[in-house]
Amino acid sequence: LNRSNICLNVDATRFDYLKYFEDNNFPSTIDYLQIDIEPAQQSLKALESLPLDKYRFSVITFEHDIYFDPDNSLVKEKARELLSKFNYTLAVENVEAYGKIFEDWWLDSNLINDMDKL
């Protein structure tokens, strides 16, 4: 199949997400964001470079790979601090598959609050 969108080959830890989102008229709320870069410290750098103050993600999955390296617990904690600061709710922590704990799942708290009003 041919893709209708372009593929970018860029460093996700240095990419100007704000400019790209604005230049391409991204909506202020985006359905899903998956962050999974090896090593986990790079995932944290990418998360820190996102314009979370201007764009919201309904669901975020953040891979910390704590199973691979116990030092990744620092990555997990820093990601949790950052996402909590931007009003995301930790929905499922320490997702595990095949005996390996590897990621957290987050929800936009604003979305949860809107659903409570229904």
Order of alpha helices (4+ residues) and beta strands (2+ residues): alpha-beta-alpha-beta-alpha-beta-beta-alpha
